[in-house]
Amino acid sequence: MRAVVLEEGRKIRVADVADARLLGSSDVLIRVTLAAICGTDVHIKHGGIPGIEPGAILGHEFVGVVQETGADVRRFKVGDRIASPPALWCGKCAACQSSTVQNCVEGSMYSGGPFMSPMGLDGVHTELVRVPNADLCLTPIPASVPDEQALLVIDMFSTGYHAAHEANIKTGEAVVVSGCGPVGLCAILAAWQHGPSRVFAVDMFDNRLALAEKYGAIPVDIRRGDPVERILEATCGEGVDVVLEASGTTQSFLSATRMIRRYGTVSCVGLFAQPVEFPVQELIYKGIKVVMGLGNLVHIPQLMKLVEYGRVDLREIGTHTFALEDAVAAYDLFENHKDLCLKVFLKP
């Protein structure tokens, strides 16, 4: 089968690899119908996750059709359309038993290498993918939901929703979403599910701010002045109740702590590449709460229903589709932010 594999020198190529096959009775074999490139894939390409060697298949976001099932699989049959979470869990550890599967001791991201994939999962930018623990982790795709929207639910929307859920947004509160890439845009949509009075969207790219405004947010362009000052002005100096931090930069995090009101909540889902100096000597007097972590994937079935019944429409976040064979060009476009891209899909 064909797959996008890592090469020496921070490069990728499309190559022939051995066909995926069932290894256990809980496995299913999925024929990939659509996959997506994520910022994490770019981090892996540049050596950002340790232990991933040349020849590894990249990718962790995909949907597809069941091609073969293991002997113990009960929920799925050949021909079913499924959405896989970007990482799988065991269902047995304390974290899984408390429904915080993102903290599973055996939790494994596709293409995560030894650091992030104890189960040894290959990547999904390919034609066939083996999925263990299928009955536990997979979500059926409703007939009315196209692949493009289902694919955006499993990682982008589930992460954005996790940010809003962990912030415990209350009816009538004011919210800022900092960073309006795909996760941030999904965080805006997720925030509205909790009933805030206003959502502000902080970014510096016109296309992102335009879509955020279409999603009902008040755009705050950081090129036009200090976003902290603008948020404080809009809230009569008090600050907002919640900041959903989806940028993953030091400046964005520090700005979040300065635009939040006393006893407010900063919820971080942006992935930080560098350490951040936490100004506890200032923040302790404000009593703010900071929550952070990877998105909780147990919400995927419920989020899929929001798309199925038209409560949420994610279509405009997916901007480009490439054939799998053109993955090198697709990665280049995504990594270098060309052509106003947001989310880039790969189609085998």
Phi and psi in degrees as GROMACS dihedral restraints (atoms count N, CA, C in turn):
[ dihedral_restraints ]
;  ai    aj    ak    al  type     phi  dphi    fc
    3     4     5     6     1   -93.6    20    10
    4     5     6     7     1   147.2    20    10
    6     7     8     9     1  -156.9    20    10
    7     8     9    10     1   156.5    20    10
    9    10    11    12     1   -89.0    20    10
   10    11    12    13     1   118.5    20    10
   12    13    14    15     1  -122.2    20    10
   13    14    15    16     1   154.0    20    10
   15    16    17    18     1   -78.4    20    10
   16    17    18    19     1   140.4    20    10
   18    19    20    21     1  -119.9    20    10
   19    20    21    22     1   165.4    20    10
   21    22    23    24     1   -60.8    20    10
   22    23    24    25     1   154.4    20    10
   24    25    26    27     1    76.4    20    10
   25    26    27    28     1    27.6    20    10
   27    28    29    30     1    58.7    20    10
   28    29    30    31     1    42.7    20    10
   30    31    32    33     1  -123.2    20    10
   31    32    33    34     1   164.7    20    10
   33    34    35    36     1  -131.5    20    10
   34    35    36    37     1   162.6    20    10
   36    37    38    39     1  -152.9    20    10
   37    38    39    40     1   164.1    20    10
   39    40    41    42     1   -98.8    20    10
   40    41    42    43     1   125.2    20    10
   42    43    44    45     1  -140.9    20    10
   43    44    45    46     1   165.1    20    10
   45    46    47    48     1   -78.8    20    10
   46    47    48    49     1   132.8    20    10
   48    49    50    51     1  -132.9    20    10
   49    50    51    52     1   166.3    20    10
   51    52    53    54     1   -63.8    20    10
   52    53    54    55     1   141.3    20    10
   54    55    56    57     1   -60.3    20    10
   55    56    57    58     1   137.8    20    10
   57    58    59    60     1   -65.8    20    10
   58    59    60    61     1   149.8    20    10
   60    61    62    63     1  -149.0    20    10
   61    62    63    64     1   160.9    20    10
   63    64    65    66     1   -65.7    20    10
   64    65    66    67     1   139.4    20    10
   66    67    68    69     1  -120.9    20    10
   67    68    69    70     1   -19.4    20    10
   69    70    71    72     1  -142.0    20    10
   70    71    72    73     1   166.3    20    10
   72    73    74    75     1   -71.9    20    10
   73    74    75    76     1   -17.5    20    10
   75    76    77    78     1   -93.0    20    10
   76    77    78    79     1     1.3    20    10
   78    79    80    81     1   -80.2    20    10
   79    80    81    82     1   152.5    20    10
   81    82    83    84     1  -126.3    20    10
   82    83    84    85     1   154.6    20    10
   84    85    86    87     1  -106.6    20    10
   85    86    87    88     1   123.9    20    10
   87    88    89    90     1  -111.0    20    10
   88    89    90    91     1   130.2    20    10
   90    91    92    93     1   -85.3    20    10
   91    92    93    94     1   116.2    20    10
   93    94    95    96     1   -70.4    20    10
   94    95    96    97     1   129.4    20    10
   96    97    98    99     1  -105.4    20    10
   97    98    99   100     1   -24.6    20    10
   99   100   101   102     1  -161.3    20    10
  100   101   102   103     1   138.2    20    10
  102   103   104   105     1  -131.2    20    10
  103   104   105   106     1   169.2    20    10
  105   106   107   108     1  -136.3    20    10
  106   107   108   109     1   151.1    20    10
  108   109   110   111     1   -91.3    20    10
  109   110   111   112     1   136.3    20    10
  111   112   113   114     1  -121.6    20    10
  112   113   114   115     1   158.7    20    10
  114   115   116   117     1   -57.4    20    10
  115   116   117   118     1   -31.0    20    10
  117   118   119   120     1   -62.9    20    10
  118   119   120   121     1   -35.6    20    10
  120   121   122   123     1   -61.7    20    10
  121   122   123   124     1   -38.5    20    10
  123   124   125   126     1   -67.8    20    10
  124   125   126   127     1   -39.1    20    10
  126   127   128   129     1   -59.6    20    10
  127   128   129   130     1   -42.9    20    10
  129   130   131   132     1   -63.4    20    10
  130   131   132   133     1   -43.2    20    10
  132   133   134   135     1   -55.4    20    10
  133   134   135   136     1   -34.3    20    10
  135   136   137   138     1  -100.6    20    10
  136   137   138   139     1    18.1    20    10
  138   139   140   141     1    79.7    20    10
  139   140   141   142     1    19.5    20    10
  141   142   143   144     1   -75.5    20    10
  142   143   144   145     1   -16.0    20    10
  144   145   146   147     1  -119.3    20    10
  145   146   147   148     1   121.9    20    10
  147   148   149   150     1   -68.0    20    10
  148   149   150   151     1   151.2    20    10
  150   151   152   153     1    86.7    20    10
  151   152   153   154     1     0.6    20    10
  153   154   155   156     1   -93.8    20    10
  154   155   156   157     1   115.7    20    10
  156   157   158   159     1   -98.1    20    10
  157   158   159   160     1   158.4    20    10
  159   160   161   162     1   -52.6    20    10
  160   161   162   163     1   140.7    20    10
  162   163   164   165     1   100.1    20    10
  163   164   165   166     1   -15.8    20    10
  165   166   167   168     1   -68.0    20    10
  166   167   168   169     1   141.7    20    10
  168   169   170   171     1   -81.1    20    10
  169   170   171   172     1   134.8    20    10
  171   172   173   174     1   -92.3    20    10
  172   173   174   175     1   166.0    20    10
  174   175   176   177     1   104.0    20    10
  175   176   177   178     1   143.3    20    10
  177   178   179   180     1  -141.3    20    10
  178   179   180   181     1     4.6    20    10
  180   181   182   183     1  -117.3    20    10
  181   182   183   184     1   120.3    20    10
  183   184   185   186     1  -160.9    20    10
  184   185   186   187     1   159.8    20    10
  186   187   188   189     1  -130.9    20    10
  187   188   189   190     1   164.0    20    10
  189   190   191   192     1  -176.7    20    10
  190   191   192   193     1  -162.4    20    10
  192   193   194   195     1  -125.4    20    10
  193   194   195   196     1   136.2    20    10
  195   196   197   198     1   -66.0    20    10
  196   197   198   199     1   125.2    20    10
  198   199   200   201     1  -105.2    20    10
  199   200   201   202     1   -29.5    20    10
  201   202   203   204     1  -156.7    20    10
  202   203   204   205     1   147.7    20    10
  204   205   206   207     1  -126.6    20    10
  205   206   207   208     1   148.7    20    10
  207   208   209   210     1   -75.5    20    10
  208   209   210   211     1   167.8    20    10
  210   211   212   213     1   -63.1    20    10
  211   212   213   214     1   -28.2    20    10
  213   214   215   216     1   -98.3    20    10
  214   215   216   217     1     3.3    20    10
  216   217   218   219     1   -77.4    20    10
  217   218   219   220     1   127.8    20    10
  219   220   221   222     1  -117.4    20    10
  220   221   222   223     1   -29.5    20    10
  222   223   224   225     1   -82.8    20    10
  223   224   225   226     1   -18.5    20    10
  225   226   227   228     1  -130.0    20    10
  226   227   228   229     1   151.6    20    10
  228   229   230   231     1  -134.0    20    10
  229   230   231   232     1   165.4    20    10
  231   232   233   234     1   -56.6    20    10
  232   233   234   235     1   132.2    20    10
  234   235   236   237     1    98.7    20    10
  235   236   237   238     1   -12.6    20    10
  237   238   239   240     1   -70.5    20    10
  238   239   240   241     1   139.2    20    10
  240   241   242   243     1   -83.5    20    10
  241   242   243   244     1   133.3    20    10
  243   244   245   246     1  -135.5    20    10
  244   245   246   247     1   154.9    20    10
  246   247   248   249     1  -116.3    20    10
  247   248   249   250     1   129.0    20    10
  249   250   251   252     1  -101.1    20    10
  250   251   252   253     1   139.5    20    10
  252   253   254   255     1   -65.8    20    10
  253   254   255   256     1   162.0    20    10
  255   256   257   258     1   -71.5    20    10
  256   257   258   259     1   -15.3    20    10
  258   259   260   261     1  -142.4    20    10
  259   260   261   262     1   153.7    20    10
  261   262   263   264     1  -110.9    20    10
  262   263   264   265     1   161.8    20    10
  264   265   266   267     1  -135.8    20    10
  265   266   267   268     1   168.1    20    10
  267   268   269   270     1   -90.0    20    10
  268   269   270   271     1   -29.5    20    10
  270   271   272   273     1    81.6    20    10
  271   272   273   274     1    -0.1    20    10
  273   274   275   276     1  -117.7    20    10
  274   275   276   277     1   -28.1    20    10
  276   277   278   279     1   -74.1    20    10
  277   278   279   280     1   174.0    20    10
  279   280   281   282     1   -61.5    20    10
  280   281   282   283     1   -39.3    20    10
  282   283   284   285     1   -63.3    20    10
  283   284   285   286     1   -45.8    20    10
  285   286   287   288     1   -64.5    20    10
  286   287   288   289     1   -39.9    20    10
  288   289   290   291     1   -65.6    20    10
  289   290   291   292     1   -24.1    20    10
  291   292   293   294     1   -96.9    20    10
  292   293   294   295     1    11.4    20    10
  294   295   296   297     1    64.1    20    10
  295   296   297   298     1    27.3    20    10
  297   298   299   300     1  -112.5    20    10
  298   299   300   301     1    66.8    20    10
  300   301   302   303     1   -66.6    20    10
  301   302   303   304     1   -18.7    20    10
  303   304   305   306     1   -65.2    20    10
  304   305   306   307     1   -14.7    20    10
  306   307   308   309     1  -105.9    20    10
  307   308   309   310     1    14.2    20    10
  309   310   311   312     1   -55.4    20    10
  310   311   312   313     1   136.3    20    10
  312   313   314   315     1   -67.8    20    10
  313   314   315   316     1   -23.8    20    10
  315   316   317   318     1  -104.7    20    10
  316   317   318   319     1     8.4    20    10
  318   319   320   321     1   -53.9    20    10
  319   320   321   322     1   133.3    20    10
  321   322   323   324     1  -137.9    20    10
  322   323   324   325     1   122.9    20    10
  324   325   326   327     1   -89.8    20    10
  325   326   327   328     1   136.9    20    10
  327   328   329   330     1   -53.9    20    10
  328   329   330   331     1   134.7    20    10
  330   331   332   333     1    64.2    20    10
  331   332   333   334     1    25.8    20    10
  333   334   335   336     1   -87.0    20    10
  334   335   336   337     1    -8.9    20    10
  336   337   338   339     1    66.6    20    10
  337   338   339   340     1  -175.2    20    10
  339   340   341   342     1   -62.5    20    10
  340   341   342   343     1   -25.6    20    10
  342   343   344   345     1   -73.7    20    10
  343   344   345   346     1   -37.7    20    10
  345   346   347   348     1  -123.1    20    10
  346   347   348   349     1     9.9    20    10
  348   349   350   351     1  -145.2    20    10
  349   350   351   352     1    75.2    20    10
  351   352   353   354     1   -56.5    20    10
  352   353   354   355     1   -27.0    20    10
  354   355   356   357     1   -77.9    20    10
  355   356   357   358     1    -7.8    20    10
  357   358   359   360     1    70.1    20    10
  358   359   360   361     1    42.0    20    10
  360   361   362   363     1   -79.4    20    10
  361   362   363   364     1   132.9    20    10
  363   364   365   366     1   -73.8    20    10
  364   365   366   367     1   167.3    20    10
  366   367   368   369     1   -75.5    20    10
  367   368   369   370     1   175.1    20    10
  369   370   371   372     1  -118.1    20    10
  370   371   372   373     1     3.9    20    10
  372   373   374   375     1   -82.7    20    10
  373   374   375   376     1    72.4    20    10
  375   376   377   378     1  -160.2    20    10
  376   377   378   379     1  -164.7    20    10
  378   379   380   381     1  -102.3    20    10
  379   380   381   382     1   -32.7    20    10
  381   382   383   384     1  -131.1    20    10
  382   383   384   385     1   138.6    20    10
  384   385   386   387     1  -132.5    20    10
  385   386   387   388     1   132.1    20    10
  387   388   389   390     1   -87.6    20    10
  388   389   390   391     1   130.2    20    10
  390   391   392   393     1  -122.8    20    10
  391   392   393   394     1   108.1    20    10
  393   394   395   396     1   -77.7    20    10
  394   395   396   397     1   167.5    20    10
  396   397   398   399     1    52.7    20    10
  397   398   399   400     1    41.1    20    10
  399   400   401   402     1   -62.0    20    10
  400   401   402   403     1   -47.6    20    10
  402   403   404   405     1   -59.7    20    10
  403   404   405   406     1   -32.6    20    10
  405   406   407   408     1   -77.5    20    10
  406   407   408   409     1   -38.9    20    10
  408   409   410   411     1  -107.9    20    10
  409   410   411   412     1   -25.5    20    10
  411   412   413   414     1   -84.3    20    10
  412   413   414   415     1   155.4    20    10
  414   415   416   417     1  -123.5    20    10
  415   416   417   418     1   128.7    20    10
  417   418   419   420     1   -68.7    20    10
  418   419   420   421     1   144.8    20    10
  420   421   422   423     1   -94.3    20    10
  421   422   423   424     1   123.2    20    10
  423   424   425   426     1   -60.7    20    10
  424   425   426   427     1   151.0    20    10
  426   427   428   429     1   -59.5    20    10
  427   428   429   430     1   -30.9    20    10
  429   430   431   432     1   -84.5    20    10
  430   431   432   433     1    -5.0    20    10
  432   433   434   435     1  -100.2    20    10
  433   434   435   436     1   117.6    20    10
  435   436   437   438     1   -71.2    20    10
  436   437   438   439     1   159.1    20    10
  438   439   440   441     1   -53.4    20    10
  439   440   441   442     1   -41.0    20    10
  441   442   443   444     1   -59.6    20    10
  442   443   444   445     1   -41.5    20    10
  444   445   446   447     1   -76.6    20    10
  445   446   447   448     1   -39.5    20    10
  447   448   449   450     1   -59.7    20    10
  448   449   450   451     1   -39.0    20    10
  450   451   452   453     1   -64.9    20    10
  451   452   453   454     1   -35.4    20    10
  453   454   455   456     1   -74.6    20    10
  454   455   456   457     1   -23.5    20    10
  456   457   458   459     1   -66.3    20    10
  457   458   459   460     1   -42.2    20    10
  459   460   461   462     1   -68.3    20    10
  460   461   462   463     1   -28.2    20    10
  462   463   464   465     1  -126.3    20    10
  463   464   465   466     1   -56.3    20    10
  465   466   467   468     1   -63.3    20    10
  466   467   468   469     1   -53.8    20    10
  468   469   470   471     1   -71.1    20    10
  469   470   471   472     1   -38.2    20    10
  471   472   473   474     1   -65.8    20    10
  472   473   474   475     1   -34.7    20    10
  474   475   476   477     1   -72.0    20    10
  475   476   477   478     1   -44.7    20    10
  477   478   479   480     1   -60.8    20    10
  478   479   480   481     1   -39.9    20    10
  480   481   482   483     1   -66.4    20    10
  481   482   483   484     1   -39.3    20    10
  483   484   485   486     1   -59.3    20    10
  484   485   486   487     1   -41.5    20    10
  486   487   488   489     1   -59.1    20    10
  487   488   489   490     1   -45.8    20    10
  489   490   491   492     1   -69.2    20    10
  490   491   492   493     1   -42.0    20    10
  492   493   494   495     1   -63.4    20    10
  493   494   495   496     1   -45.2    20    10
  495   496   497   498     1   -68.7    20    10
  496   497   498   499     1   -24.4    20    10
  498   499   500   501     1   -77.5    20    10
  499   500   501   502     1   -13.5    20    10
  501   502   503   504     1    56.1    20    10
  502   503   504   505     1    49.4    20    10
  504   505   506   507     1   -59.7    20    10
  505   506   507   508     1   133.8    20    10
  507   508   509   510     1  -109.4    20    10
  508   509   510   511     1   155.5    20    10
  510   511   512   513     1   -54.3    20    10
  511   512   513   514     1   130.2    20    10
  513   514   515   516     1    89.5    20    10
  514   515   516   517     1    -5.6    20    10
  516   517   518   519     1   -76.2    20    10
  517   518   519   520     1   161.6    20    10
  519   520   521   522     1  -102.1    20    10
  520   521   522   523     1   136.2    20    10
  522   523   524   525     1  -129.2    20    10
  523   524   525   526     1   141.4    20    10
  525   526   527   528     1  -112.5    20    10
  526   527   528   529     1   135.5    20    10
  528   529   530   531     1  -109.4    20    10
  529   530   531   532     1   118.2    20    10
  531   532   533   534     1  -103.1    20    10
  532   533   534   535     1   113.0    20    10
  534   535   536   537     1    97.9    20    10
  535   536   537   538     1   107.2    20    10
  537   538   539   540     1  -111.4    20    10
  538   539   540   541     1    45.3    20    10
  540   541   542   543     1   -73.6    20    10
  541   542   543   544     1  -168.2    20    10
  543   544   545   546     1   -55.1    20    10
  544   545   546   547     1   -42.3    20    10
  546   547   548   549     1   -66.7    20    10
  547   548   549   550     1   -44.6    20    10
  549   550   551   552     1   -62.4    20    10
  550   551   552   553     1   -41.7    20    10
  552   553   554   555     1   -61.4    20    10
  553   554   555   556     1   -40.2    20    10
  555   556   557   558     1   -68.2    20    10
  556   557   558   559     1   -31.6    20    10
  558   559   560   561     1   -65.2    20    10
  559   560   561   562     1   -35.1    20    10
  561   562   563   564     1   -61.0    20    10
  562   563   564   565     1   -49.8    20    10
  564   565   566   567     1   -61.0    20    10
  565   566   567   568     1   -38.2    20    10
  567   568   569   570     1   -69.2    20    10
  568   569   570   571     1   -39.4    20    10
  570   571   572   573     1   -58.8    20    10
  571   572   573   574     1   -41.3    20    10
  573   574   575   576     1   -61.1    20    10
  574   575   576   577     1   -26.9    20    10
  576   577   578   579     1   -65.8    20    10
  577   578   579   580     1   -15.4    20    10
  579   580   581   582     1  -102.8    20    10
  580   581   582   583     1     1.4    20    10
  582   583   584   585     1    82.0    20    10
  583   584   585   586     1    33.8    20    10
  585   586   587   588     1   -70.9    20    10
  586   587   588   589     1   161.7    20    10
  588   589   590   591     1   -81.3    20    10
  589   590   591   592     1   -36.8    20    10
  591   592   593   594     1  -143.6    20    10
  592   593   594   595     1   146.4    20    10
  594   595   596   597     1  -127.6    20    10
  595   596   597   598     1   123.5    20    10
  597   598   599   600     1   -99.2    20    10
  598   599   600   601     1   139.7    20    10
  600   601   602   603     1  -116.5    20    10
  601   602   603   604     1   117.6    20    10
  603   604   605   606     1  -105.2    20    10
  604   605   606   607     1   122.3    20    10
  606   607   608   609     1  -165.0    20    10
  607   608   609   610     1  -177.4    20    10
  609   610   611   612     1  -131.7    20    10
  610   611   612   613     1     6.2    20    10
  612   613   614   615     1  -110.1    20    10
  613   614   615   616     1   129.3    20    10
  615   616   617   618     1   -59.0    20    10
  616   617   618   619     1   -43.4    20    10
  618   619   620   621     1   -65.6    20    10
  619   620   621   622     1   -36.8    20    10
  621   622   623   624     1   -68.4    20    10
  622   623   624   625     1   -44.5    20    10
  624   625   626   627     1   -64.8    20    10
  625   626   627   628     1   -35.9    20    10
  627   628   629   630     1   -65.2    20    10
  628   629   630   631     1   -42.5    20    10
  630   631   632   633     1   -70.0    20    10
  631   632   633   634     1   -38.0    20    10
  633   634   635   636     1   -58.8    20    10
  634   635   636   637     1   -41.8    20    10
  636   637   638   639     1   -65.7    20    10
  637   638   639   640     1   -38.2    20    10
  639   640   641   642     1   -62.0    20    10
  640   641   642   643     1   -31.8    20    10
  642   643   644   645     1   -81.3    20    10
  643   644   645   646     1     5.7    20    10
  645   646   647   648     1    99.4    20    10
  646   647   648   649     1     1.1    20    10
  648   649   650   651     1   -86.1    20    10
  649   650   651   652     1   158.8    20    10
  651   652   653   654     1   -92.3    20    10
  652   653   654   655     1   113.6    20    10
  654   655   656   657     1   -72.4    20    10
  655   656   657   658     1   138.2    20    10
  657   658   659   660     1  -126.9    20    10
  658   659   660   661     1   105.0    20    10
  660   661   662   663     1   -88.4    20    10
  661   662   663   664     1   115.3    20    10
  663   664   665   666     1   -69.9    20    10
  664   665   666   667     1   -12.7    20    10
  666   667   668   669     1   -73.2    20    10
  667   668   669   670     1   -13.8    20    10
  669   670   671   672     1  -106.5    20    10
  670   671   672   673     1    16.1    20    10
  672   673   674   675     1   136.9    20    10
  673   674   675   676     1   168.4    20    10
  675   676   677   678     1   -62.4    20    10
  676   677   678   679     1   118.4    20    10
  678   679   680   681     1   -64.2    20    10
  679   680   681   682     1   -29.5    20    10
  681   682   683   684     1   -62.7    20    10
  682   683   684   685     1   -47.3    20    10
  684   685   686   687     1   -61.3    20    10
  685   686   687   688     1   -40.7    20    10
  687   688   689   690     1   -68.2    20    10
  688   689   690   691     1   -38.3    20    10
  690   691   692   693     1   -69.4    20    10
  691   692   693   694     1   -41.9    20    10
  693   694   695   696     1   -63.2    20    10
  694   695   696   697     1   -39.2    20    10
  696   697   698   699     1   -62.7    20    10
  697   698   699   700     1   -40.3    20    10
  699   700   701   702     1   -72.2    20    10
  700   701   702   703     1   -16.5    20    10
  702   703   704   705     1  -116.8    20    10
  703   704   705   706     1    24.5    20    10
  705   706   707   708     1    55.5    20    10
  706   707   708   709     1    35.5    20    10
  708   709   710   711     1    84.0    20    10
  709   710   711   712     1    -3.9    20    10
  711   712   713   714     1   -84.0    20    10
  712   713   714   715     1   -31.9    20    10
  714   715   716   717     1    91.0    20    10
  715   716   717   718     1   168.3    20    10
  717   718   719   720     1   -87.4    20    10
  718   719   720   721     1   165.3    20    10
  720   721   722   723     1   -77.9    20    10
  721   722   723   724     1   -32.6    20    10
  723   724   725   726     1  -142.5    20    10
  724   725   726   727     1   138.4    20    10
  726   727   728   729     1  -120.2    20    10
  727   728   729   730     1   126.7    20    10
  729   730   731   732     1  -100.2    20    10
  730   731   732   733     1   109.1    20    10
  732   733   734   735     1   -94.0    20    10
  733   734   735   736     1   109.0    20    10
  735   736   737   738     1  -120.0    20    10
  736   737   738   739     1    16.1    20    10
  738   739   740   741     1   -96.3    20    10
  739   740   741   742     1   -43.4    20    10
  741   742   743   744     1    78.7    20    10
  742   743   744   745     1    30.2    20    10
  744   745   746   747     1  -119.6    20    10
  745   746   747   748     1   154.4    20    10
  747   748   749   750     1   -58.5    20    10
  748   749   750   751     1   -46.9    20    10
  750   751   752   753     1   -62.2    20    10
  751   752   753   754     1   -40.8    20    10
  753   754   755   756     1   -63.9    20    10
  754   755   756   757     1   -42.7    20    10
  756   757   758   759     1   -65.6    20    10
  757   758   759   760     1   -46.0    20    10
  759   760   761   762     1   -64.1    20    10
  760   761   762   763     1   -38.2    20    10
  762   763   764   765     1   -62.8    20    10
  763   764   765   766     1   -39.2    20    10
  765   766   767   768     1   -58.7    20    10
  766   767   768   769     1   -42.1    20    10
  768   769   770   771     1   -69.8    20    10
  769   770   771   772     1   -17.8    20    10
  771   772   773   774     1   -98.2    20    10
  772   773   774   775     1   -16.5    20    10
  774   775   776   777     1  -100.4    20    10
  775   776   777   778     1     0.6    20    10
  777   778   779   780     1   -88.7    20    10
  778   779   780   781     1   144.1    20    10
  780   781   782   783     1   -75.8    20    10
  781   782   783   784     1   171.2    20    10
  783   784   785   786     1   -60.0    20    10
  784   785   786   787     1   136.4    20    10
  786   787   788   789     1    65.6    20    10
  787   788   789   790     1    16.8    20    10
  789   790   791   792     1   -80.9    20    10
  790   791   792   793     1  -179.0    20    10
  792   793   794   795     1  -127.3    20    10
  793   794   795   796     1   130.6    20    10
  795   796   797   798     1  -107.0    20    10
  796   797   798   799     1   120.2    20    10
  798   799   800   801     1  -112.1    20    10
  799   800   801   802     1   116.3    20    10
  801   802   803   804     1  -105.0    20    10
  802   803   804   805     1   123.2    20    10
  804   805   806   807     1  -125.7    20    10
  805   806   807   808     1    -4.4    20    10
  807   808   809   810     1   -66.7    20    10
  808   809   810   811     1   143.1    20    10
  810   811   812   813     1   -92.4    20    10
  811   812   813   814     1   117.8    20    10
  813   814   815   816     1   -88.8    20    10
  814   815   816   817     1   128.3    20    10
  816   817   818   819     1   -85.8    20    10
  817   818   819   820     1   -18.5    20    10
  819   820   821   822     1  -131.3    20    10
  820   821   822   823     1   154.6    20    10
  822   823   824   825     1   -61.9    20    10
  823   824   825   826     1   151.1    20    10
  825   826   827   828     1  -120.7    20    10
  826   827   828   829     1   128.2    20    10
  828   829   830   831     1   -76.6    20    10
  829   830   831   832     1   118.8    20    10
  831   832   833   834     1   -90.1    20    10
  832   833   834   835     1   115.5    20    10
  834   835   836   837     1   -79.2    20    10
  835   836   837   838     1    64.8    20    10
  837   838   839   840     1   -62.7    20    10
  838   839   840   841     1   -28.3    20    10
  840   841   842   843     1   -63.8    20    10
  841   842   843   844     1   -21.5    20    10
  843   844   845   846     1   -96.8    20    10
  844   845   846   847     1   -42.6    20    10
  846   847   848   849     1   -74.6    20    10
  847   848   849   850     1   -24.6    20    10
  849   850   851   852     1   -60.7    20    10
  850   851   852   853     1   -27.6    20    10
  852   853   854   855     1   -79.9    20    10
  853   854   855   856     1   -14.4    20    10
  855   856   857   858     1   -94.9    20    10
  856   857   858   859     1   -17.9    20    10
  858   859   860   861     1    65.2    20    10
  859   860   861   862     1    28.4    20    10
  861   862   863   864     1   -75.2    20    10
  862   863   864   865     1   157.8    20    10
  864   865   866   867     1  -107.6    20    10
  865   866   867   868     1   132.6    20    10
  867   868   869   870     1  -117.0    20    10
  868   869   870   871     1   121.5    20    10
  870   871   872   873     1  -118.9    20    10
  871   872   873   874     1   148.9    20    10
  873   874   875   876     1  -157.1    20    10
  874   875   876   877     1   166.6    20    10
  876   877   878   879     1   143.8    20    10
  877   878   879   880     1   171.6    20    10
  879   880   881   882     1   -70.3    20    10
  880   881   882   883     1   154.8    20    10
  882   883   884   885     1   -63.9    20    10
  883   884   885   886     1   140.6    20    10
  885   886   887   888     1   -83.3    20    10
  886   887   888   889     1   117.1    20    10
  888   889   890   891     1   -82.1    20    10
  889   890   891   892     1    -4.7    20    10
  891   892   893   894     1   -68.8    20    10
  892   893   894   895     1   -15.2    20    10
  894   895   896   897     1   -80.8    20    10
  895   896   897   898     1    -8.9    20    10
  897   898   899   900     1   -55.0    20    10
  898   899   900   901     1   -46.9    20    10
  900   901   902   903     1   -59.3    20    10
  901   902   903   904     1   -40.0    20    10
  903   904   905   906     1   -69.4    20    10
  904   905   906   907     1   -38.6    20    10
  906   907   908   909     1   -67.3    20    10
  907   908   909   910     1   -34.2    20    10
  909   910   911   912     1   -61.3    20    10
  910   911   912   913     1   -34.3    20    10
  912   913   914   915     1   -67.5    20    10
  913   914   915   916     1   -34.5    20    10
  915   916   917   918     1   -61.9    20    10
  916   917   918   919     1   -37.1    20    10
  918   919   920   921     1   -72.9    20    10
  919   920   921   922     1   -43.9    20    10
  921   922   923   924     1   -56.7    20    10
  922   923   924   925     1   -41.5    20    10
  924   925   926   927     1   -98.9    20    10
  925   926   927   928     1    14.6    20    10
  927   928   929   930     1    78.4    20    10
  928   929   930   931     1    11.9    20    10
  930   931   932   933     1   -73.4    20    10
  931   932   933   934     1   -26.7    20    10
  933   934   935   936     1  -136.7    20    10
  934   935   936   937     1   137.3    20    10
  936   937   938   939     1  -126.0    20    10
  937   938   939   940     1   113.5    20    10
  939   940   941   942     1   -99.7    20    10
  940   941   942   943     1     2.6    20    10
  942   943   944   945     1   -56.3    20    10
  943   944   945   946     1   -39.0    20    10
  945   946   947   948     1   -74.2    20    10
  946   947   948   949     1    -9.7    20    10
  948   949   950   951     1   -75.2    20    10
  949   950   951   952     1   -30.3    20    10
  951   952   953   954     1   -83.6    20    10
  952   953   954   955     1   109.5    20    10
  954   955   956   957     1  -106.0    20    10
  955   956   957   958     1   -24.2    20    10
  957   958   959   960     1  -141.4    20    10
  958   959   960   961     1   144.0    20    10
  960   961   962   963     1  -130.7    20    10
  961   962   963   964     1   130.6    20    10
  963   964   965   966     1  -122.6    20    10
  964   965   966   967     1   150.6    20    10
  966   967   968   969     1   -65.1    20    10
  967   968   969   970     1   148.2    20    10
  969   970   971   972     1   -54.0    20    10
  970   971   972   973     1   -38.0    20    10
  972   973   974   975     1   -63.4    20    10
  973   974   975   976     1   -19.6    20    10
  975   976   977   978     1  -101.6    20    10
  976   977   978   979     1    25.6    20    10
  978   979   980   981     1   -62.1    20    10
  979   980   981   982     1   -33.3    20    10
  981   982   983   984     1   -61.2    20    10
  982   983   984   985     1   -43.7    20    10
  984   985   986   987     1   -67.1    20    10
  985   986   987   988     1   -36.7    20    10
  987   988   989   990     1   -65.1    20    10
  988   989   990   991     1   -43.7    20    10
  990   991   992   993     1   -62.9    20    10
  991   992   993   994     1   -40.9    20    10
  993   994   995   996     1   -61.7    20    10
  994   995   996   997     1   -44.5    20    10
  996   997   998   999     1   -62.4    20    10
  997   998   999  1000     1   -45.6    20    10
  999  1000  1001  1002     1   -67.7    20    10
 1000  1001  1002  1003     1   -47.9    20    10
 1002  1003  1004  1005     1   -63.9    20    10
 1003  1004  1005  1006     1   -34.1    20    10
 1005  1006  1007  1008     1  -103.0    20    10
 1006  1007  1008  1009     1    11.9    20    10
 1008  1009  1010  1011     1    55.4    20    10
 1009  1010  1011  1012     1    43.5    20    10
 1011  1012  1013  1014     1   -84.5    20    10
 1012  1013  1014  1015     1   155.0    20    10
 1014  1015  1016  1017     1    55.7    20    10
 1015  1016  1017  1018     1    35.4    20    10
 1017  1018  1019  1020     1    54.3    20    10
 1018  1019  1020  1021     1    36.6    20    10
 1020  1021  1022  1023     1   -73.5    20    10
 1021  1022  1023  1024     1   149.0    20    10
 1023  1024  1025  1026     1  -115.6    20    10
 1024  1025  1026  1027     1   -76.0    20    10
 1026  1027  1028  1029     1  -115.3    20    10
 1027  1028  1029  1030     1   133.8    20    10
 1029  1030  1031  1032     1  -114.3    20    10
 1030  1031  1032  1033     1   127.5    20    10
 1032  1033  1034  1035     1  -102.3    20    10
 1033  1034  1035  1036     1   153.1    20    10
 1035  1036  1037  1038     1  -120.8    20    10
 1036  1037  1038  1039     1   132.0    20    10
 1038  1039  1040  1041     1  -120.0    20    10
 1039  1040  1041  1042     1   112.6    20    10
